[in-house]
Amino acid sequence: MMKRWMCALMAVLMLAGSCSLAEAPMPERAASITVQGTATVMAEPDMVVVTANASVVSQSVAQAQEQMSVIIGSATEGLLSLGLAGEDIVTRDYSYFPRYDYESNTVTGYDANHTLEITCRDVGMLDSVISVITDSGFTQIYSVSHGLSNYSEIYNRALEMAVASAESKALILAQASGKTITGLASLSENGGTYASSAMDMVRMESKVGGTGIRSGGVSVSAGVTAVYNAQ
């Protein structure tokens, strides 16, 4: 009898507990608004990087090295005379390889290539820089890219604008959904982009007057992801 009474009591307690759990209201999930903010700042370039290549073909490696040494020496001397710093004239590629006559399976000569990356910190000197390297014997210009010496400053400005853009979007979304922004939950940087004008590879077979290259502007972009608490 006692055992049957205990079983009945436990059944009642379990039923009461399940009812109370079912009736307990679920906690309200905190609302949030997630937005992307982006911004772009345009700036005038104050530097230009020229990547140029010199090529020679000789009967021997020694002859190729000698001819290449004359070309690079002449270009370096001319660039330094323009006022460029030695550390702004950097070798980016240097190679020698044989030429084969596959019918006779013999080496007929050697190709040599030397690529320089030249940083000019005065965009007005671009024509003079290109004149020096082409007069020295460089045969190809791979690229002419304009840039900014104060890139970090410009990027930080774009980043501030991106944060303001994110906040503005969040406020619009909150108003449209009948909510109020109560605070910033998280903010992360998405990175940025950098775009400058560039000239495609050009063979410098002849030079008449200036290059005619125009810099245009440099665009620096930044993006963020922001999560706002709302109620």
Protein Blocks (a to p, Z undefined) as FASTA:
>chain_A
ZZmmmmmmmmmmmmmmmmmmmmpccdddddddddddddddddddfbdcdddddddddfbf
klmmmmmmmmmmmmmmmmmmnopafklpccfbdcddddddfklopafbdcdddddddddf
bfklmmmmmmmmmmnopabdfbdcdddfklmmmmmmmmmmmmmmmmmmmmmmmmmnopac
fbdfbdcdebjadddddddddddfbcehjehiafbjaddddddddddddZZ
